[in-house]
Amino acid sequence: MLNMVASVDGATTVQGLSSQLGGAEDRQVFRTLRGLADMILVGAGTVRAEGYRPPRTPDGSLASARAKAGQPVRPRLVVVSARLDLDPAAPLFTERLLEDPPPLIATARSAPADRRDALAAVADLIDLGGTRVDLTGLLATLRDFGARTVLCEGGPHLNHQLLAAGLVDELCLTISPNLVGGSGTAGPGLLAGGAFAVPSGLRLDRVLAHDDFLFCRYLVV
Ligand SMILES: NC(=O)c1ccc[n+]([C@@H]2O[C@H](COP(=O)([O-])OP(=O)(O)OC[C@H]3O[C@@H](n4cnc5c(N)ncnc54)[C@H](OP(=O)(O)O)[C@@H]3O)[C@@H](O)[C@H]2O)c1
């Protein structure tokens, strides 16, 4: 699954962050989708920009559904990074509950050795490519680790590659009642990368409207 929030004019950030686009219900959708996931996949650019922290424990019915399905109490975070420009002292690594496995970092063999050494103490690193992570190989590896539902939370560069490789089944898109304007501050749309040879078709599975927000679930066809 891929989950994103965008303004009506397609921006995914305001001044480099997505927070101004969201609202209470969007955060609820965000938490609910996390509660369904075995693993949360995210690009290093988003981790750096949004200051990622360890996933929280899903509450209520989600927690019991997870227990019943044999899922881990909390989803595991998987960060994709070639350069490994991630701070090992960041909350993402230091605030993890000790009973949880450390975050996974999917990286490439070209990653700098000193960065690799610094992060090896706080994360599990896996090499999946020479200079870039092979995302098809990554999804297969996550499946081998037991993940059945992988939720990608962006950003646009990672989204584009996943869609281009045919690795996305479902897109959950919150359309935020805002017009952002200005290519400088708005940043990329949902996807950052070249045009697909053939547009990726979507089927609108359901749509909810609340407080001027639209919550759309599309299936990739
Ligand atoms: N509106 C929303 O819902 C939403 C959601 C998420 C993010 N965002 C926004 O999007 C922006 C960040 O998005 P972004 O597109 O710039 O970054 P991104 O997709 O989150 O991350 C890009 C980085 O991920 C790593 N990466 C991606 N694919 C890789 C591959 N195949 N192999 C190796 N490394 C790979 C690289 O990290 P290294 O540079 O470390 O090698 C690359 O620089 C932020 O401003 C964030 O606020 C918005």
The ligand as an ORCA input file, in Angstrom:
! r2SCAN-3c Opt
* xyz 0 1
  N       2.457     14.476      1.409
  C       2.865     13.306      1.808
  O       2.055     12.403      2.077
  C       4.350     13.029      1.928
  C       4.759     11.740      2.245
  C       6.138     11.496      2.323
  C       7.040     12.503      2.097
  N       6.604     13.732      1.807
  C       7.573     14.812      1.557
  O       8.402     14.402      0.497
  C       9.717     14.931      0.677
  C      10.740     13.803      0.587
  O      10.484     13.050     -0.569
  P      11.653     12.738     -1.606
  O      10.962     12.208     -2.819
  O      12.559     13.892     -1.729
  O      12.457     11.617     -0.868
  P      12.157     10.082     -0.560
  O      11.530      9.393     -1.711
  O      11.507      9.972      0.774
  O      13.640      9.601     -0.341
  C      14.578      9.683     -1.389
  C      15.833      9.064     -0.854
  O      15.566      7.691     -0.565
  C      16.683      6.924     -0.948
  N      16.298      6.090     -2.066
  C      15.137      6.127     -2.775
  N      15.139      5.138     -3.680
  C      16.303      4.490     -3.537
  C      16.880      3.359     -4.175
  N      16.252      2.682     -5.146
  N      18.108      2.956     -3.766
  C      18.748      3.596     -2.778
  N      18.258      4.669     -2.116
  C      17.051      5.089     -2.516
  C      17.787      7.902     -1.279
  O      18.372      8.168     -0.016
  P      19.899      8.618      0.214
  O      19.935     10.020     -0.297
  O      20.059      8.517      1.704
  O      20.748      7.682     -0.550
  C      16.999      9.082     -1.795
  O      17.716     10.297     -1.706
  C       9.751     15.593      2.039
  O       9.659     16.977      1.853
  C       8.505     15.046      2.714
  O       7.980     15.991      3.621
  C       5.274     14.034      1.712
*
